[in-house]
Amino acid sequence: MKCIAVITGASSGIGREFARQIAAAYPSLSEIWVLARRLTALRELEAELPGKKVRILPLDLTEDTALETLEALLKKERPCIRILVNSAGCGKSGPVESQDWKDASRMLDVNCRALTAVTMLCLPYLKKGSRIIQIDSGSAFLPQPGFAVYAASKAYVLSFDQALGAELKDRGITVTSVCPGPVDTEFFQTGGIALSPLKKIFLAKPQKVVKKALFDAEEGKDLSLGRSMKLLRLLGSVLPQKLILEVMRKLFL
Ligand SMILES: NC(=O)c1ccc[n+]([C@@H]2O[C@H](COP(=O)([O-])OP(=O)(O)OC[C@H]3O[C@@H](n4cnc5c(N)ncnc54)[C@H](OP(=O)(O)O)[C@@H]3O)[C@@H](O)[C@H]2O)c1
């Protein structure tokens, strides 16, 4: 049986870096399946990984037909999925009342609906020792005025991951939620998000985030956090939420 990695959002940023590092660190994988909408970017990634069999799946994961394509392919090939990385995601900032509901719905479709569906489709093919890595965000820990829908979508992912991890315990499969602060990718440009001076201070390189995430996943950790996000999580758990929301409002609105 062939063992594979499945990576969504592999055409850029964090997902692309996962493909690179997984290709290097797991030489016994037969194939790496990479999913995103941009075919050219996926082909460029394939060219970067000579000697690796890369399965290019140019799919818009907000569409049911795309999810059905993945489902059919998995049913046909019945691979063992050693690693699943859900990195496809997007964000839009600004007060809720200034946003287009279609953009907000799309964000929920990619960040929550597609992540849930891809995870569920892959579950039958995960074996003991398989790893699920969900690219969540530090935004999952706190409601965020000025980034409300995005932060709520990431809180959903964290809750989903924690419950799923408990369900999969007896199968020896772990779920790791990766919750970085700002990372230097196309994310800000794509979402038209201005990178504030505060966020610039904490801007991490995708290489570092991914290296730590793979390590934490192999350790079976349920969370993969850098130092600043550990602090944010701690503050979120000890400070009164009203105070946090007021500070966030002043900082981000
Ligand atoms: N960068 C940050 O500061 C940061 C911080 C915390 C968490 N995150 C999370 O990290 C994850 C990866 O983001 P990134 O920073 O790597 O940003 P990115 O460079 O913009 O990558 C986003 C990826 O998602 C894919 N994608 C978006 N919509 C899709 C759709 N409808 N169907 C299929 N694929 C889709 C994009 O591919 P196509 O455009 O080719 O479809 C791209 O590969 C996201 O979940 C994001 O929320 C990012």
Ligand as a Chemical Component Dictionary entry (heavy atoms), coordinates in Angstrom:
data_LIG
# 
_chem_comp.id                   LIG 
_chem_comp.type                 NON-POLYMER 
_chem_comp.pdbx_formal_charge   0 
_chem_comp.three_letter_code    LIG 
# 
loop_
_chem_comp_atom.comp_id 
_chem_comp_atom.atom_id 
_chem_comp_atom.alt_atom_id 
_chem_comp_atom.type_symbol 
_chem_comp_atom.charge 
_chem_comp_atom.model_Cartn_x 
_chem_comp_atom.model_Cartn_y 
_chem_comp_atom.model_Cartn_z 
_chem_comp_atom.pdbx_ordinal 
LIG N1  N1  N 0  0.316   34.303 7.241  1  
LIG C1  C1  C 0  -0.122  34.513 8.471  2  
LIG O1  O1  O 0  0.143   35.544 9.115  3  
LIG C2  C2  C 0  -0.927  33.437 9.158  4  
LIG C3  C3  C 0  -0.997  33.477 10.563 5  
LIG C4  C4  C 0  -1.738  32.509 11.222 6  
LIG C5  C5  C 0  -2.389  31.531 10.492 7  
LIG N2  N2  N 1  -2.326  31.534 9.124  8  
LIG C6  C6  C 0  -3.058  30.481 8.403  9  
LIG O2  O2  O 0  -2.132  29.734 7.645  10 
LIG C7  C7  C 0  -2.803  29.115 6.554  11 
LIG C8  C8  C 0  -1.967  29.303 5.302  12 
LIG O3  O3  O 0  -1.902  30.681 5.004  13 
LIG P1  P1  P 0  -0.588  31.348 4.419  14 
LIG O4  O4  O 0  -0.083  32.296 5.408  15 
LIG O5  O5  O -1 0.300   30.303 3.881  16 
LIG O6  O6  O 0  -1.248  32.224 3.267  17 
LIG P2  P2  P 0  -1.162  32.090 1.679  18 
LIG O7  O7  O 0  0.253   32.155 1.240  19 
LIG O8  O8  O 0  -2.128  33.093 1.147  20 
LIG O9  O9  O 0  -1.698  30.606 1.395  21 
LIG C9  C9  C 0  -3.060  30.290 1.407  22 
LIG C10 C10 C 0  -3.240  29.000 0.659  23 
LIG O10 O10 O 0  -4.621  28.630 0.689  24 
LIG C11 C11 C 0  -5.029  28.271 -0.623 25 
LIG N3  N3  N 0  -6.453  28.524 -0.810 26 
LIG C12 C12 C 0  -7.124  29.658 -0.535 27 
LIG N4  N4  N 0  -8.405  29.537 -0.928 28 
LIG C13 C13 C 0  -8.538  28.278 -1.447 29 
LIG C14 C14 C 0  -9.602  27.563 -2.020 30 
LIG N5  N5  N 0  -10.825 28.110 -2.174 31 
LIG N6  N6  N 0  -9.385  26.294 -2.447 32 
LIG C15 C15 C 0  -8.159  25.744 -2.320 33 
LIG N7  N7  N 0  -7.109  26.364 -1.794 34 
LIG C16 C16 C 0  -7.296  27.626 -1.359 35 
LIG C17 C17 C 0  -4.186  29.152 -1.524 36 
LIG O11 O11 O 0  -4.052  28.573 -2.801 37 
LIG P3  P3  P 0  -4.748  29.110 -4.154 38 
LIG O12 O12 O 0  -4.826  30.599 -4.071 39 
LIG O13 O13 O 0  -3.828  28.605 -5.217 40 
LIG O14 O14 O 0  -6.060  28.436 -4.160 41 
LIG C18 C18 C 0  -2.840  29.107 -0.808 42 
LIG O15 O15 O 0  -2.123  27.966 -1.195 43 
LIG C19 C19 C 0  -4.197  29.749 6.509  44 
LIG O16 O16 O 0  -5.130  28.851 7.056  45 
LIG C20 C20 C 0  -4.065  30.977 7.387  46 
LIG O17 O17 O 0  -5.287  31.315 7.986  47 
LIG C21 C21 C 0  -1.606  32.455 8.448  48 
# 
loop_
_chem_comp_bond.comp_id 
_chem_comp_bond.atom_id_1 
_chem_comp_bond.atom_id_2 
_chem_comp_bond.value_order 
_chem_comp_bond.pdbx_ordinal 
LIG N1  C1  SING 1  
LIG C1  O1  DOUB 2  
LIG C1  C2  SING 3  
LIG C2  C3  SING 4  
LIG C2  C21 DOUB 5  
LIG C3  C4  DOUB 6  
LIG C4  C5  SING 7  
LIG C5  N2  DOUB 8  
LIG N2  C6  SING 9  
LIG N2  C21 SING 10 
LIG C6  O2  SING 11 
LIG C6  C20 SING 12 
LIG O2  C7  SING 13 
LIG C7  C8  SING 14 
LIG C7  C19 SING 15 
LIG C8  O3  SING 16 
LIG O3  P1  SING 17 
LIG P1  O4  DOUB 18 
LIG P1  O5  SING 19 
LIG P1  O6  SING 20 
LIG O6  P2  SING 21 
LIG P2  O7  DOUB 22 
LIG P2  O8  SING 23 
LIG P2  O9  SING 24 
LIG O9  C9  SING 25 
LIG C9  C10 SING 26 
LIG C10 O10 SING 27 
LIG C10 C18 SING 28 
LIG O10 C11 SING 29 
LIG C11 N3  SING 30 
LIG C11 C17 SING 31 
LIG N3  C12 SING 32 
LIG N3  C16 SING 33 
LIG C12 N4  DOUB 34 
LIG N4  C13 SING 35 
LIG C13 C14 SING 36 
LIG C13 C16 DOUB 37 
LIG C14 N5  SING 38 
LIG C14 N6  DOUB 39 
LIG N6  C15 SING 40 
LIG C15 N7  DOUB 41 
LIG N7  C16 SING 42 
LIG C17 O11 SING 43 
LIG C17 C18 SING 44 
LIG O11 P3  SING 45 
LIG P3  O12 DOUB 46 
LIG P3  O13 SING 47 
LIG P3  O14 SING 48 
LIG C18 O15 SING 49 
LIG C19 O16 SING 50 
LIG C19 C20 SING 51 
LIG C20 O17 SING 52 
# 
